[in-house]
Amino acid sequence: MNGHGLLKGKKGVIFGALNDSSIAWKIAEAVHREGGQFILTNAPVAQRLGGLEELATKTGASIVWADATSDEDLTKLFTEAKTLYGGIDFIVHSIGMGLNVRKNRPYDDLNYEWYKKSLDISAISLHRTIHWANETGALKDGGSVVALSYIGAQRTFSKYSEMGDAKALLESIVRSYGYRLGKRKIRVNTISQSPTMTTAGSGIAGFDAMFKFAERIAPLGNADAESCADYTVSLLSDLTRMVTMQTLFHDGGFSTMGISDELIADLAEVYS
Ligand SMILES: NC(=O)c1ccc[n+]([C@@H]2O[C@H](COP(=O)([O-])OP(=O)(O)OC[C@H]3O[C@@H](n4cnc5c(N)ncnc54)[C@H](O)[C@@H]3O)[C@@H](O)[C@H]2O)c1
């Protein structure tokens, strides 16, 4: 797809590109295509796992390593962003990690230290990010903050476990901070994305089944990472300047469906 210059002149910070299947990786490519400039950031431990340098070279981005649960790292990151750009117009928060989920601890037998860490990484980090972007004077009036969520924040998806709690908190932070930043015309939204084949996604037990279930129900099928990136571009652009405090479903229609003919046919076969 050719760019339309939708983000020309806009500068920002993109969290969470780990490898080329990451949603944030596709977002960085789409933002670059639309003329935006950005710092790429991820946790220091991701340095040995990913290929962020490759993405940075491709998109002309700088890299600043920062743990999104560390006030010190975030202060350093946004101070550097302010020095580099004078101020930023957007933040993309594409971070998630469920420690109990990864280690197969069931919801009714959580390790509470891991649970706290999961909430800290997956949700409270959004609060910290906005806080330090503000505190350092980096976040400009009229900006846009976008975080990634999942429908498990609002409905029970059994295998999503503690991550449902984390996403519910994330969506609440979006509303609470969105209210406070509205006076400066800064928008804060989450995109509630379809199951997507990424490192974080496939770390959830039963992910393949959740992916297929959603694919069989959504009239448009599951939304992939590339289409999520295009939707994110729209939210970072001035075209959506009056949209804030929302959880926006980007799921091919899944969230509005009950059951589909395709799934009925599957179930009829299974139970025949
Ligand atoms: N994949 C899906 O099915 C799906 C569906 C809906 C929403 N999401 C959300 O999309 C976002 C991106 O996930 P993804 O699917 O692209 O997977 P991913 O694994 O590529 O991205 C998750 C990122 O979080 C980063 N991260 C973890 N701990 C961190 C920390 N302490 N500090 C900074 N960064 C840290 C990881 O390094 C990684 O880059 C997450 O919020 C995820 O919950 C994913």
The ligand as an SDF file (V2000), in Angstrom:
LIG
                    3D

 44 48  0  0  0  0  0  0  0  0999 V2000
   -1.6680  -11.3760   19.6320 N   0  0  0  0  0  0  0  0  0  0  0  0
   -2.9280  -11.2910   19.9560 C   0  0  0  0  0  0  0  0  0  0  0  0
   -3.7240  -12.2270   19.7470 O   0  0  0  0  0  0  0  0  0  0  0  0
   -3.4480  -10.0300   20.5800 C   0  0  0  0  0  0  0  0  0  0  0  0
   -4.8390   -9.7670   20.5590 C   0  0  0  0  0  0  0  0  0  0  0  0
   -5.3040   -8.6040   21.1510 C   0  0  0  0  0  0  0  0  0  0  0  0
   -4.4090   -7.7380   21.7660 C   0  0  0  0  0  0  0  0  0  0  0  0
   -3.0720   -8.0240   21.7680 N   0  0  0  0  0  0  0  0  0  0  0  0
   -2.1580   -7.0980   22.4460 C   0  0  0  0  0  0  0  0  0  0  0  0
   -1.2910   -6.5280   21.5010 O   0  0  0  0  0  0  0  0  0  0  0  0
   -0.1410   -6.0470   22.1980 C   0  0  0  0  0  0  0  0  0  0  0  0
    1.1170   -6.5050   21.4630 C   0  0  0  0  0  0  0  0  0  0  0  0
    1.2750   -7.8920   21.5520 O   0  0  0  0  0  0  0  0  0  0  0  0
    1.7040   -8.7990   20.3060 P   0  0  0  0  0  0  0  0  0  0  0  0
    0.6010   -9.7610   20.1030 O   0  0  0  0  0  0  0  0  0  0  0  0
    2.1800   -7.9600   19.1930 O   0  0  0  0  0  0  0  0  0  0  0  0
    2.8990   -9.6660   20.9010 O   0  0  0  0  0  0  0  0  0  0  0  0
    4.4690   -9.3840   21.0490 P   0  0  0  0  0  0  0  0  0  0  0  0
    4.9630  -10.4580   21.9240 O   0  0  0  0  0  0  0  0  0  0  0  0
    5.0950   -9.2350   19.7360 O   0  0  0  0  0  0  0  0  0  0  0  0
    4.5150   -7.9640   21.8100 O   0  0  0  0  0  0  0  0  0  0  0  0
    4.4580   -7.8490   23.2150 C   0  0  0  0  0  0  0  0  0  0  0  0
    5.5780   -6.8830   23.5690 C   0  0  0  0  0  0  0  0  0  0  0  0
    5.5610   -6.5200   24.9600 O   0  0  0  0  0  0  0  0  0  0  0  0
    6.9270   -6.2800   25.2870 C   0  0  0  0  0  0  0  0  0  0  0  0
    7.1420   -6.2190   26.7280 N   0  0  0  0  0  0  0  0  0  0  0  0
    6.9510   -7.2130   27.6370 C   0  0  0  0  0  0  0  0  0  0  0  0
    7.3360   -6.7930   28.8700 N   0  0  0  0  0  0  0  0  0  0  0  0
    7.7560   -5.5020   28.7320 C   0  0  0  0  0  0  0  0  0  0  0  0
    8.2730   -4.5320   29.6310 C   0  0  0  0  0  0  0  0  0  0  0  0
    8.4190   -4.8080   30.9350 N   0  0  0  0  0  0  0  0  0  0  0  0
    8.6190   -3.3140   29.1410 N   0  0  0  0  0  0  0  0  0  0  0  0
    8.4800   -3.0170   27.8220 C   0  0  0  0  0  0  0  0  0  0  0  0
    7.9780   -3.8970   26.9270 N   0  0  0  0  0  0  0  0  0  0  0  0
    7.6370   -5.1320   27.3700 C   0  0  0  0  0  0  0  0  0  0  0  0
    7.6240   -7.4740   24.6440 C   0  0  0  0  0  0  0  0  0  0  0  0
    9.0330   -7.3510   24.6020 O   0  0  0  0  0  0  0  0  0  0  0  0
    6.9690   -7.4810   23.2920 C   0  0  0  0  0  0  0  0  0  0  0  0
    7.6560   -6.6470   22.3810 O   0  0  0  0  0  0  0  0  0  0  0  0
   -0.2620   -6.5620   23.6260 C   0  0  0  0  0  0  0  0  0  0  0  0
   -0.8310   -5.5640   24.4330 O   0  0  0  0  0  0  0  0  0  0  0  0
   -1.2340   -7.7080   23.4610 C   0  0  0  0  0  0  0  0  0  0  0  0
   -1.8890   -8.0460   24.6690 O   0  0  0  0  0  0  0  0  0  0  0  0
   -2.5810   -9.1430   21.1780 C   0  0  0  0  0  0  0  0  0  0  0  0
  1  2  1  0
  2  3  2  0
  2  4  1  0
  4  5  1  0
  4 44  2  0
  5  6  2  0
  6  7  1  0
  7  8  2  0
  8  9  1  0
  8 44  1  0
  9 10  1  0
  9 42  1  0
 10 11  1  0
 11 12  1  0
 11 40  1  0
 12 13  1  0
 13 14  1  0
 14 15  2  0
 14 16  1  0
 14 17  1  0
 17 18  1  0
 18 19  2  0
 18 20  1  0
 18 21  1  0
 21 22  1  0
 22 23  1  0
 23 24  1  0
 23 38  1  0
 24 25  1  0
 25 26  1  0
 25 36  1  0
 26 27  1  0
 26 35  1  0
 27 28  2  0
 28 29  1  0
 29 30  1  0
 29 35  2  0
 30 31  1  0
 30 32  2  0
 32 33  1  0
 33 34  2  0
 34 35  1  0
 36 37  1  0
 36 38  1  0
 38 39  1  0
 40 41  1  0
 40 42  1  0
 42 43  1  0
M  CHG  2   8   1  16  -1
M  END
$$$$
